């Protein structure tokens, strides 16, 4: 699943897909990363649609590093429906990315991760905290969801262990766990750093993932679109 493969590209701390790292910001510099679903593939470029619905051309060359599951791939291995995470020079006006690094995630993995959103993992902005329950506005669909924690929940921010007291209203968090009735019980929760929340990069979308440069951290896979 995407939730497993993305995790391996992060800090290898078992947190799963929702990660609080700086994603492309750390790997390539803030504003130099973009993510989207492949809608077309031609020689020297891929067309992707970002979570916000914008179409971008990801331009690649023989010098572009194409990766999948931390292994080199050919451009022919990228298919319509896959998710691409590209790092390079983003031109927001021209809607192009001169990619130096591209990570491909299989369409089936993307579908599986999106189907699990809100059930086994979730990302959102904290709107309220009451005792051991954190209310968030989920990324993507903007729905309200309660994330409960207990003595078994682990808390992280960047690479450091933190506690529930370090979680504040206004923070963006990501969590892994399971849905019980109407409450999501988190086994692992991360306070995401600025710039790593979905859609927060200067270029629409954001990414790295499987095959990311050593030490980089991957943002979560795209939540279900809100439109």
GUKEPA-369692 format. One line per field, with one value per atom (N, C-alpha, C): x, y, z; residue in one letter; atom name; chain; residue number from 1. Coordinates in steps of 0.05 Angstrom, whole numbers, always signed. Layout:
<rs>
xx	c(X; ...) $
yy	c(Y; ...) $
zz	c(Z; ...) $
residu	c(A; ...) $
atome	c(CA; ...) $
chaine	c(A; ...) $
num	c(NUM; ...) $
</rs>
This chain:
<rs>
xx	c(+17; +0; +17; +6; +19; +27; +10; +16; +41; +48; +73; +96; +93; +116; +124; +105; +112; +127; +118; +131; +161; +168; +195; +213; +201; +217; +220; +207; +208; +231; +224; +245; +248; +233; +233; +227; +207; +200; +173; +162; +136; +112; +114; +91; +71; +78; +59; +57; +37; +36; +35; +19; +18; +43; +59; +85; +87; +101; +104; +129; +143; +168; +162; +184; +182; +181; +179; +174; +194; +184; +201; +217; +205; +220; +247; +249; +274; +292; +279; +295; +305; +289; +296; +295; +286; +282; +252; +242; +214; +204; +180; +168; +178; +196; +207; +196; +173; +162; +132; +123; +95; +86; +60; +49; +23; +17; -8; -12; -36; -43; -38; -25; -18; -43; -46; -69; -60; -34; -23; +7; +18; +47; +57; +76; +87; +118; +131; +161; +170; +186; +198; +180; +155; +137; +114; +105; +80; +61; +36; +16; +3; +2; -10; -31; -50; -70; -66; -62; -56; -82; -79; -102; -121; -110; -127; -140; -133; -146; -130; -106; -90; -74; -72; -56; -28; -8; +20; +34; +54; +71; +97; +103; +128; +147; +167; +186; +210; +218; +240; +260; +284; +306; +322; +343; +360; +373; +375; +387; +367; +341; +321; +322; +321; +321; +292; +284; +258; +259; +242; +243; +215; +215; +190; +199; +187; +194; +224; +236; +265; +283; +272; +287; +284; +306; +304; +284; +269; +251; +254; +242; +241; +215; +215; +192; +168; +173; +151; +137; +150; +138; +118; +115; +96; +71; +48; +22; +1; -18; -40; -54; -60; -72; -52; -27; -6; -4; +7; +14; +43; +49; +76; +83; +107; +118; +144; +145; +167; +181; +207; +223; +239; +240; +255; +246; +248; +241; +212; +196; +167; +161; +148; +139; +109; +99; +70; +54; +66; +52; +50; +72; +72; +60; +56; +46; +65; +91; +110; +129; +141; +162; +185; +208; +233; +243; +237; +242; +271; +282; +308; +304; +280; +274; +244; +237; +208; +204; +184; +176; +149; +146; +121; +109; +83; +68; +45; +44; +24; -5; -21; -49; -64; -59; -73; -66; -41; -33; -46; -48; -61; -90; -104; -132; -135; -118; -120; -116; -96; -91; -114; -125; -147; -172; -176; -199; -196; -171; -166; -166; -167; -167; -190; -185; -206; -212; -200; -205; -180; -158; -133; -112; -116; -98; -114; -105; -119; -100; -106; -91; -110; -104; -122; -112; -127; -120; -136; -122; -134; -153; -178; -197; -205; -201; -208; -194; -188; -176; -191; -202; -216; -207; -192; -180; -165; -174; -159; -170; -187; -199; -191; -181; -173; -192; -205; -222; -206; -208; -193; -213; -204; -217; -199; -209; -193; -184; -160; -149; -165; -169; -182; -212; -226; -255; -267; -249; -257; -277; -281; -300; -287; -304; -295; -292; -270; -266; -252; -260; -248; -226; -203; -180; -175; -179; -174; -146; -135; -108; -110; -92; -91; -62; -58; -30; -13; -25; -10; -3; -13; -8; +20; +35; +61; +58; +73; +72; +99; +100; +125; +121; +143; +145; +173; +174; +199; +209; +233; +244; +244; +230; +230; +204; +207; +183; +172; +145; +131; +108; +91; +68; +42; +20; -6; -5; +9; +11; +24; +39; +52; +34; +11; -8; -26; -28; -43; -65; -85; -106; -92; -97; -85; -63; -52; -32; -45; -29; -37; -25; -41; -31; -37; -22; -28; -28; -44; -46; -52; -42; -48; -63; -81; -96; -120; -142; -166; -191; -212; -237; -254; -263; -280; -306; -328; -353; -348; -352; -348; -321; -305; -280; -256; -236; -211; -191; -183; -164; -136; -119; -93; -72; -57; -35; -9; -8; +15; +5; +15; +6; +30; +30; +52; +42; +55; +50; +66; +53; +66; +78; +102; +116; +105; +107; +97; +109; +91; +100; +96; +89; +86; +57; +38; +10; +1; -20; -29; -35; -23; -29; -15; +4; +16; +41; +53; +77; +71; +92; +88; +77; +87; +75; +52; +29; +6; +15; +5; +13; +39; +50; +75; +84; +110; +118; +147; +151; +170; +157; +170; +158; +178; +168; +186; +209; +233; +256; +266; +256; +265; +295; +309; +336; +339; +361; +365; +362; +346; +342; +319; +306; +283; +259; +238; +213; +191; +172; +150; +125; +110; +84; +64; +40; +20; +11; +0; -13; -37; -46; -68; -94; -107; -133; -153; -177; -198; -203; -205; -210; -236; -237; -260; -280; -275; -294; -303) $
yy	c(-24; +0; +25; +47; +72; +80; +73; +81; +68; +45; +32; +42; +45; +53; +82; +99; +127; +128; +113; +112; +106; +87; +78; +101; +120; +142; +165; +163; +185; +181; +181; +178; +149; +131; +103; +99; +115; +113; +100; +88; +73; +90; +116; +134; +130; +118; +114; +138; +140; +161; +189; +195; +223; +230; +247; +254; +284; +292; +320; +332; +319; +330; +353; +364; +387; +378; +352; +341; +352; +362; +373; +396; +410; +433; +425; +402; +393; +382; +367; +354; +373; +393; +410; +440; +447; +475; +482; +498; +503; +516; +507; +517; +503; +483; +470; +441; +436; +409; +411; +391; +390; +361; +357; +330; +331; +309; +308; +280; +276; +251; +253; +233; +233; +231; +250; +249; +244; +248; +242; +239; +223; +218; +219; +237; +239; +239; +239; +240; +266; +264; +286; +301; +292; +306; +288; +294; +283; +305; +301; +321; +310; +327; +319; +339; +329; +346; +347; +371; +373; +370; +368; +365; +389; +412; +436; +437; +417; +416; +430; +440; +453; +433; +438; +420; +431; +414; +421; +402; +412; +395; +390; +364; +357; +349; +366; +363; +347; +326; +310; +307; +299; +296; +271; +264; +241; +246; +271; +276; +275; +272; +270; +242; +242; +216; +207; +185; +174; +150; +150; +129; +118; +93; +81; +59; +60; +41; +41; +65; +69; +56; +50; +38; +55; +57; +72; +60; +76; +66; +82; +73; +87; +103; +123; +139; +122; +101; +83; +69; +69; +56; +73; +98; +117; +116; +112; +108; +128; +133; +150; +139; +156; +148; +146; +143; +143; +170; +171; +197; +203; +227; +236; +257; +254; +274; +284; +309; +319; +342; +341; +363; +376; +402; +417; +446; +458; +486; +489; +499; +503; +531; +532; +557; +558; +571; +571; +585; +605; +619; +601; +588; +572; +544; +538; +512; +489; +493; +473; +468; +444; +437; +425; +438; +426; +407; +381; +362; +351; +351; +338; +311; +307; +283; +278; +254; +246; +220; +219; +194; +187; +162; +151; +132; +136; +118; +106; +79; +65; +74; +75; +84; +67; +41; +23; +31; +37; +45; +72; +90; +115; +111; +94; +89; +76; +58; +45; +64; +82; +102; +121; +130; +149; +135; +110; +95; +93; +92; +89; +115; +138; +164; +167; +175; +178; +152; +130; +104; +93; +93; +83; +105; +127; +150; +176; +198; +223; +246; +268; +293; +316; +335; +358; +379; +401; +423; +421; +425; +423; +447; +442; +463; +464; +442; +442; +418; +421; +399; +398; +375; +371; +345; +348; +325; +308; +283; +265; +264; +284; +284; +309; +306; +328; +329; +352; +356; +369; +357; +368; +374; +392; +396; +382; +360; +343; +358; +352; +363; +350; +365; +354; +358; +343; +344; +363; +374; +394; +384; +358; +347; +348; +350; +350; +321; +315; +288; +290; +272; +271; +250; +259; +241; +237; +213; +208; +196; +202; +191; +178; +160; +147; +143; +126; +122; +107; +95; +80; +96; +121; +138; +150; +148; +161; +188; +208; +235; +243; +255; +264; +291; +307; +332; +333; +335; +331; +303; +302; +276; +273; +290; +289; +278; +265; +256; +280; +283; +304; +292; +308; +299; +313; +305; +317; +347; +355; +383; +400; +388; +402; +407; +395; +398; +422; +441; +465; +469; +484; +491; +507; +501; +514; +497; +478; +459; +441; +432; +411; +385; +365; +339; +317; +296; +272; +249; +229; +207; +181; +159; +132; +119; +101; +88; +72; +73; +59; +74; +71; +84; +66; +76; +62; +78; +68; +83; +109; +132; +158; +170; +156; +167; +152; +168; +157; +155; +130; +126; +124; +144; +145; +128; +113; +99; +115; +132; +149; +176; +197; +224; +242; +257; +275; +304; +322; +351; +359; +367; +373; +400; +403; +428; +446; +473; +490; +484; +484; +478; +449; +431; +403; +395; +413; +406; +404; +388; +385; +411; +415; +439; +464; +460; +484; +493; +477; +485; +509; +524; +547; +538; +516; +504; +487; +487; +471; +442; +428; +401; +402; +379; +377; +349; +342; +315; +307; +285; +263; +238; +216; +191; +169; +146; +124; +132; +125; +132; +160; +173; +200; +200; +222; +224; +216; +204; +196; +218; +213; +234; +252; +250; +267; +256; +272; +264; +268; +250; +251; +261; +279; +287; +264; +267; +246; +245; +221; +220; +238; +245; +264; +253; +268; +260; +261; +251; +252; +281; +287; +315; +325; +351; +363; +373; +367; +375; +352) $
zz	c(+0; +0; +0; -10; -10; +19; +38; +65; +75; +65; +73; +58; +31; +15; +20; +25; +31; +57; +76; +102; +100; +82; +80; +70; +56; +45; +65; +88; +107; +127; +152; +172; +182; +169; +177; +206; +215; +244; +248; +226; +229; +230; +223; +225; +202; +180; +159; +141; +124; +103; +113; +134; +142; +156; +143; +154; +158; +179; +185; +175; +156; +146; +127; +117; +98; +69; +65; +38; +18; -5; -26; -16; +4; +15; +25; +39; +49; +27; +8; -12; -34; -41; -64; -58; -34; -28; -30; -12; -10; -36; -45; -70; -94; -92; -115; -118; -106; -109; -117; -130; -139; -141; -136; -137; -154; -167; -182; -194; -204; -217; -247; -258; -286; -304; -322; -341; -369; -375; -401; -399; -416; -417; -446; -451; -478; -475; -497; -497; -484; -463; -449; -430; -427; -408; -399; -374; -364; -357; -362; -353; -328; -307; -282; -274; -258; -246; -216; -205; -176; -160; -134; -116; -120; -127; -131; -158; -176; -202; -224; -218; -238; -254; -280; -298; -300; -296; -299; -318; -332; -348; -332; -327; -314; -336; -341; -362; -352; -366; -357; -380; -373; -392; -384; -400; -391; -364; -355; -330; -306; -313; -291; -279; -253; -239; -235; -247; -245; -226; -205; -185; -178; -170; -160; -140; -116; -95; -90; -92; -86; -107; -130; -152; -177; -193; -218; -237; -252; -272; -298; -319; -345; -347; -364; -368; -376; -391; -400; -377; -353; -330; -316; -324; -312; -329; -315; -329; -320; -337; -330; -306; -286; -261; -239; -245; -224; -212; -188; -175; -180; -189; -192; -171; -160; -142; -154; -162; -177; -163; -164; -152; -174; -174; -195; -195; -218; -222; -229; -211; -215; -226; -249; -260; -258; -237; -231; -254; -267; -288; -313; -321; -345; -339; -313; -305; -314; -309; -317; -293; -294; -275; -290; -288; -299; -278; -282; -260; -260; -236; -233; -219; -206; -192; -194; -201; -203; -189; -171; -158; -168; -177; -187; -166; -161; -143; -159; -159; -175; -169; -189; -186; -166; -165; -146; -118; -113; -86; -78; -97; -92; -84; -100; -94; -67; -60; -34; -11; -14; +7; +10; -12; -11; +2; -4; +7; +37; +47; +75; +90; +76; +88; +107; +132; +152; +166; +157; +169; +183; +168; +180; +182; +168; +170; +163; +174; +170; +173; +159; +161; +163; +180; +182; +202; +202; +220; +246; +268; +294; +299; +305; +311; +340; +354; +383; +396; +422; +438; +464; +470; +495; +508; +529; +543; +523; +518; +501; +472; +465; +439; +424; +400; +383; +359; +355; +332; +310; +286; +263; +240; +223; +197; +177; +165; +149; +123; +115; +90; +67; +46; +22; +23; +41; +40; +61; +79; +99; +119; +121; +141; +169; +189; +216; +226; +240; +250; +278; +295; +322; +322; +331; +334; +364; +374; +402; +407; +429; +436; +464; +469; +496; +503; +524; +534; +514; +494; +474; +449; +448; +425; +426; +404; +403; +389; +398; +387; +376; +352; +340; +328; +328; +313; +301; +275; +261; +269; +280; +288; +318; +332; +361; +373; +396; +411; +425; +424; +438; +453; +465; +480; +470; +481; +473; +480; +500; +508; +487; +469; +447; +423; +423; +401; +408; +389; +394; +372; +379; +359; +337; +313; +290; +278; +293; +282; +261; +243; +225; +235; +238; +247; +227; +229; +214; +234; +229; +248; +234; +246; +239; +261; +254; +275; +263; +276; +267; +275; +259; +265; +282; +305; +323; +327; +316; +316; +301; +314; +301; +308; +324; +333; +322; +313; +303; +326; +333; +354; +343; +350; +338; +353; +338; +350; +347; +327; +322; +311; +322; +314; +310; +289; +283; +280; +292; +288; +264; +243; +217; +218; +206; +206; +184; +186; +166; +139; +118; +91; +83; +103; +96; +94; +102; +100; +71; +66; +39; +25; +2; -14; -4; +15; +27; +14; -4; -18; -36; -43; -60; -87; -98; -122; -113; -128; -120; -117; -96; -91; -75; -69; -54; -55; -54; -52; -48; -42; -45; -35; -36; -28; -32; -41; -45; -63; -56; -72; -67; -47; -41; -33; -36; -28; +1; +8; +36; +55; +76; +97; +92; +68; +62; +75; +77; +89; +69; +69; +49; +61; +48; +56; +51; +62; +58; +30; +22; -4; -5; -28; -30; -18; +0; +9; -14; -9; -30; -37; -63; -71; -60; -55; -43; -64; -90; -111; -127) $
residu	c(X; X; X; X; X; X; X; X; X; X; X; X; X; X; X; X; X; X; X; X; X; X; X; X; X; X; X; X; X; X; X; X; X; X; X; X; X; X; X; X; X; X; X; X; X; X; X; X; X; X; X; X; X; X; X; X; X; X; X; X; X; X; X; X; X; X; X; X; X; X; X; X; X; X; X; X; X; X; X; X; X; X; X; X; X; X; X; X; X; X; X; X; X; X; X; X; X; X; X; X; X; X; X; X; X; X; X; X; X; X; X; X; X; X; X; X; X; X; X; X; X; X; X; X; X; X; X; X; X; X; X; X; X; X; X; X; X; X; X; X; X; X; X; X; X; X; X; X; X; X; X; X; X; X; X; X; X; X; X; X; X; X; X; X; X; X; X; X; X; X; X; X; X; X; X; X; X; X; X; X; X; X; X; X; X; X; X; X; X; X; X; X; X; X; X; X; X; X; X; X; X; X; X; X; X; X; X; X; X; X; X; X; X; X; X; X; X; X; X; X; X; X; X; X; X; X; X; X; X; X; X; X; X; X; X; X; X; X; X; X; X; X; X; X; X; X; X; X; X; X; X; X; X; X; X; X; X; X; X; X; X; X; X; X; X; X; X; X; X; X; X; X; X; X; X; X; X; X; X; X; X; X; X; X; X; X; X; X; X; X; X; X; X; X; X; X; X; X; X; X; X; X; X; X; X; X; X; X; X; X; X; X; X; X; X; X; X; X; X; X; X; X; X; X; X; X; X; X; X; X; X; X; X; X; X; X; X; X; X; X; X; X; X; X; X; X; X; X; X; X; X; X; X; X; X; X; X; X; X; X; X; X; X; X; X; X; X; X; X; X; X; X; X; X; X; X; X; X; X; X; X; X; X; X; X; X; X; X; X; X; X; X; X; X; X; X; X; X; X; X; X; X; X; X; X; X; X; X; X; X; X; X; X; X; X; X; X; X; X; X; X; X; X; X; X; X; X; X; X; X; X; X; X; X; X; X; X; X; X; X; X; X; X; X; X; X; X; X; X; X; X; X; X; X; X; X; X; X; X; X; X; X; X; X; X; X; X; X; X; X; X; X; X; X; X; X; X; X; X; X; X; X; X; X; X; X; X; X; X; X; X; X; X; X; X; X; X; X; X; X; X; X; X; X; X; X; X; X; X; X; X; X; X; X; X; X; X; X; X; X; X; X; X; X; X; X; X; X; X; X; X; X; X; X; X; X; X; X; X; X; X; X; X; X; X; X; X; X; X; X; X; X; X; X; X; X; X; X; X; X; X; X; X; X; X; X; X; X; X; X; X; X; X; X; X; X; X; X; X; X; X; X; X; X; X; X; X; X; X; X; X; X; X; X; X; X; X; X; X; X; X; X; X; X; X; X; X; X; X; X; X; X; X; X; X; X; X; X; X; X; X; X; X; X; X; X; X; X; X; X; X; X; X; X; X; X; X; X; X; X; X; X; X; X; X; X; X; X; X; X; X; X; X; X; X; X; X; X; X; X; X; X; X; X; X; X; X; X; X; X; X; X; X; X; X; X; X; X; X; X; X) $
atome	c(N; CA; C; N; CA; C; N; CA; C; N; CA; C; N; CA; C; N; CA; C; N; CA; C; N; CA; C; N; CA; C; N; CA; C; N; CA; C; N; CA; C; N; CA; C; N; CA; C; N; CA; C; N; CA; C; N; CA; C; N; CA; C; N; CA; C; N; CA; C; N; CA; C; N; CA; C; N; CA; C; N; CA; C; N; CA; C; N; CA; C; N; CA; C; N; CA; C; N; CA; C; N; CA; C; N; CA; C; N; CA; C; N; CA; C; N; CA; C; N; CA; C; N; CA; C; N; CA; C; N; CA; C; N; CA; C; N; CA; C; N; CA; C; N; CA; C; N; CA; C; N; CA; C; N; CA; C; N; CA; C; N; CA; C; N; CA; C; N; CA; C; N; CA; C; N; CA; C; N; CA; C; N; CA; C; N; CA; C; N; CA; C; N; CA; C; N; CA; C; N; CA; C; N; CA; C; N; CA; C; N; CA; C; N; CA; C; N; CA; C; N; CA; C; N; CA; C; N; CA; C; N; CA; C; N; CA; C; N; CA; C; N; CA; C; N; CA; C; N; CA; C; N; CA; C; N; CA; C; N; CA; C; N; CA; C; N; CA; C; N; CA; C; N; CA; C; N; CA; C; N; CA; C; N; CA; C; N; CA; C; N; CA; C; N; CA; C; N; CA; C; N; CA; C; N; CA; C; N; CA; C; N; CA; C; N; CA; C; N; CA; C; N; CA; C; N; CA; C; N; CA; C; N; CA; C; N; CA; C; N; CA; C; N; CA; C; N; CA; C; N; CA; C; N; CA; C; N; CA; C; N; CA; C; N; CA; C; N; CA; C; N; CA; C; N; CA; C; N; CA; C; N; CA; C; N; CA; C; N; CA; C; N; CA; C; N; CA; C; N; CA; C; N; CA; C; N; CA; C; N; CA; C; N; CA; C; N; CA; C; N; CA; C; N; CA; C; N; CA; C; N; CA; C; N; CA; C; N; CA; C; N; CA; C; N; CA; C; N; CA; C; N; CA; C; N; CA; C; N; CA; C; N; CA; C; N; CA; C; N; CA; C; N; CA; C; N; CA; C; N; CA; C; N; CA; C; N; CA; C; N; CA; C; N; CA; C; N; CA; C; N; CA; C; N; CA; C; N; CA; C; N; CA; C; N; CA; C; N; CA; C; N; CA; C; N; CA; C; N; CA; C; N; CA; C; N; CA; C; N; CA; C; N; CA; C; N; CA; C; N; CA; C; N; CA; C; N; CA; C; N; CA; C; N; CA; C; N; CA; C; N; CA; C; N; CA; C; N; CA; C; N; CA; C; N; CA; C; N; CA; C; N; CA; C; N; CA; C; N; CA; C; N; CA; C; N; CA; C; N; CA; C; N; CA; C; N; CA; C; N; CA; C; N; CA; C; N; CA; C; N; CA; C; N; CA; C; N; CA; C; N; CA; C; N; CA; C; N; CA; C; N; CA; C; N; CA; C; N; CA; C; N; CA; C; N; CA; C; N; CA; C; N; CA; C; N; CA; C; N; CA; C; N; CA; C; N; CA; C; N; CA; C; N; CA; C; N; CA; C; N; CA; C; N; CA; C; N; CA; C; N; CA; C; N; CA; C; N; CA; C; N; CA; C; N; CA; C; N; CA; C; N; CA; C; N; CA; C; N; CA; C; N; CA; C; N; CA; C; N; CA; C; N; CA; C; N; CA; C; N; CA; C; N; CA; C; N; CA; C; N; CA; C; N; CA; C; N; CA; C; N; CA; C; N; CA; C; N; CA; C; N; CA; C) $
chaine	c(A; A; A; A; A; A; A; A; A; A; A; A; A; A; A; A; A; A; A; A; A; A; A; A; A; A; A; A; A; A; A; A; A; A; A; A; A; A; A; A; A; A; A; A; A; A; A; A; A; A; A; A; A; A; A; A; A; A; A; A; A; A; A; A; A; A; A; A; A; A; A; A; A; A; A; A; A; A; A; A; A; A; A; A; A; A; A; A; A; A; A; A; A; A; A; A; A; A; A; A; A; A; A; A; A; A; A; A; A; A; A; A; A; A; A; A; A; A; A; A; A; A; A; A; A; A; A; A; A; A; A; A; A; A; A; A; A; A; A; A; A; A; A; A; A; A; A; A; A; A; A; A; A; A; A; A; A; A; A; A; A; A; A; A; A; A; A; A; A; A; A; A; A; A; A; A; A; A; A; A; A; A; A; A; A; A; A; A; A; A; A; A; A; A; A; A; A; A; A; A; A; A; A; A; A; A; A; A; A; A; A; A; A; A; A; A; A; A; A; A; A; A; A; A; A; A; A; A; A; A; A; A; A; A; A; A; A; A; A; A; A; A; A; A; A; A; A; A; A; A; A; A; A; A; A; A; A; A; A; A; A; A; A; A; A; A; A; A; A; A; A; A; A; A; A; A; A; A; A; A; A; A; A; A; A; A; A; A; A; A; A; A; A; A; A; A; A; A; A; A; A; A; A; A; A; A; A; A; A; A; A; A; A; A; A; A; A; A; A; A; A; A; A; A; A; A; A; A; A; A; A; A; A; A; A; A; A; A; A; A; A; A; A; A; A; A; A; A; A; A; A; A; A; A; A; A; A; A; A; A; A; A; A; A; A; A; A; A; A; A; A; A; A; A; A; A; A; A; A; A; A; A; A; A; A; A; A; A; A; A; A; A; A; A; A; A; A; A; A; A; A; A; A; A; A; A; A; A; A; A; A; A; A; A; A; A; A; A; A; A; A; A; A; A; A; A; A; A; A; A; A; A; A; A; A; A; A; A; A; A; A; A; A; A; A; A; A; A; A; A; A; A; A; A; A; A; A; A; A; A; A; A; A; A; A; A; A; A; A; A; A; A; A; A; A; A; A; A; A; A; A; A; A; A; A; A; A; A; A; A; A; A; A; A; A; A; A; A; A; A; A; A; A; A; A; A; A; A; A; A; A; A; A; A; A; A; A; A; A; A; A; A; A; A; A; A; A; A; A; A; A; A; A; A; A; A; A; A; A; A; A; A; A; A; A; A; A; A; A; A; A; A; A; A; A; A; A; A; A; A; A; A; A; A; A; A; A; A; A; A; A; A; A; A; A; A; A; A; A; A; A; A; A; A; A; A; A; A; A; A; A; A; A; A; A; A; A; A; A; A; A; A; A; A; A; A; A; A; A; A; A; A; A; A; A; A; A; A; A; A; A; A; A; A; A; A; A; A; A; A; A; A; A; A; A; A; A; A; A; A; A; A; A; A; A; A; A; A; A; A; A; A; A; A; A; A; A; A; A; A; A; A; A; A; A; A; A; A; A; A; A; A; A; A; A; A; A; A; A; A; A) $
num	c(1; 1; 1; 2; 2; 2; 3; 3; 3; 4; 4; 4; 5; 5; 5; 6; 6; 6; 7; 7; 7; 8; 8; 8; 9; 9; 9; 10; 10; 10; 11; 11; 11; 12; 12; 12; 13; 13; 13; 14; 14; 14; 15; 15; 15; 16; 16; 16; 17; 17; 17; 18; 18; 18; 19; 19; 19; 20; 20; 20; 21; 21; 21; 22; 22; 22; 23; 23; 23; 24; 24; 24; 25; 25; 25; 26; 26; 26; 27; 27; 27; 28; 28; 28; 29; 29; 29; 30; 30; 30; 31; 31; 31; 32; 32; 32; 33; 33; 33; 34; 34; 34; 35; 35; 35; 36; 36; 36; 37; 37; 37; 38; 38; 38; 39; 39; 39; 40; 40; 40; 41; 41; 41; 42; 42; 42; 43; 43; 43; 44; 44; 44; 45; 45; 45; 46; 46; 46; 47; 47; 47; 48; 48; 48; 49; 49; 49; 50; 50; 50; 51; 51; 51; 52; 52; 52; 53; 53; 53; 54; 54; 54; 55; 55; 55; 56; 56; 56; 57; 57; 57; 58; 58; 58; 59; 59; 59; 60; 60; 60; 61; 61; 61; 62; 62; 62; 63; 63; 63; 64; 64; 64; 65; 65; 65; 66; 66; 66; 67; 67; 67; 68; 68; 68; 69; 69; 69; 70; 70; 70; 71; 71; 71; 72; 72; 72; 73; 73; 73; 74; 74; 74; 75; 75; 75; 76; 76; 76; 77; 77; 77; 78; 78; 78; 79; 79; 79; 80; 80; 80; 81; 81; 81; 82; 82; 82; 83; 83; 83; 84; 84; 84; 85; 85; 85; 86; 86; 86; 87; 87; 87; 88; 88; 88; 89; 89; 89; 90; 90; 90; 91; 91; 91; 92; 92; 92; 93; 93; 93; 94; 94; 94; 95; 95; 95; 96; 96; 96; 97; 97; 97; 98; 98; 98; 99; 99; 99; 100; 100; 100; 101; 101; 101; 102; 102; 102; 103; 103; 103; 104; 104; 104; 105; 105; 105; 106; 106; 106; 107; 107; 107; 108; 108; 108; 109; 109; 109; 110; 110; 110; 111; 111; 111; 112; 112; 112; 113; 113; 113; 114; 114; 114; 115; 115; 115; 116; 116; 116; 117; 117; 117; 118; 118; 118; 119; 119; 119; 120; 120; 120; 121; 121; 121; 122; 122; 122; 123; 123; 123; 124; 124; 124; 125; 125; 125; 126; 126; 126; 127; 127; 127; 128; 128; 128; 129; 129; 129; 130; 130; 130; 131; 131; 131; 132; 132; 132; 133; 133; 133; 134; 134; 134; 135; 135; 135; 136; 136; 136; 137; 137; 137; 138; 138; 138; 139; 139; 139; 140; 140; 140; 141; 141; 141; 142; 142; 142; 143; 143; 143; 144; 144; 144; 145; 145; 145; 146; 146; 146; 147; 147; 147; 148; 148; 148; 149; 149; 149; 150; 150; 150; 151; 151; 151; 152; 152; 152; 153; 153; 153; 154; 154; 154; 155; 155; 155; 156; 156; 156; 157; 157; 157; 158; 158; 158; 159; 159; 159; 160; 160; 160; 161; 161; 161; 162; 162; 162; 163; 163; 163; 164; 164; 164; 165; 165; 165; 166; 166; 166; 167; 167; 167; 168; 168; 168; 169; 169; 169; 170; 170; 170; 171; 171; 171; 172; 172; 172; 173; 173; 173; 174; 174; 174; 175; 175; 175; 176; 176; 176; 177; 177; 177; 178; 178; 178; 179; 179; 179; 180; 180; 180; 181; 181; 181; 182; 182; 182; 183; 183; 183; 184; 184; 184; 185; 185; 185; 186; 186; 186; 187; 187; 187; 188; 188; 188; 189; 189; 189; 190; 190; 190; 191; 191; 191; 192; 192; 192; 193; 193; 193; 194; 194; 194; 195; 195; 195; 196; 196; 196; 197; 197; 197; 198; 198; 198; 199; 199; 199; 200; 200; 200; 201; 201; 201; 202; 202; 202; 203; 203; 203; 204; 204; 204; 205; 205; 205; 206; 206; 206; 207; 207; 207; 208; 208; 208; 209; 209; 209; 210; 210; 210; 211; 211; 211; 212; 212; 212; 213; 213; 213; 214; 214; 214; 215; 215; 215; 216; 216; 216; 217; 217; 217; 218; 218; 218; 219; 219; 219; 220; 220; 220; 221; 221; 221; 222; 222; 222; 223; 223; 223; 224; 224; 224; 225; 225; 225; 226; 226; 226; 227; 227; 227) $
</rs>
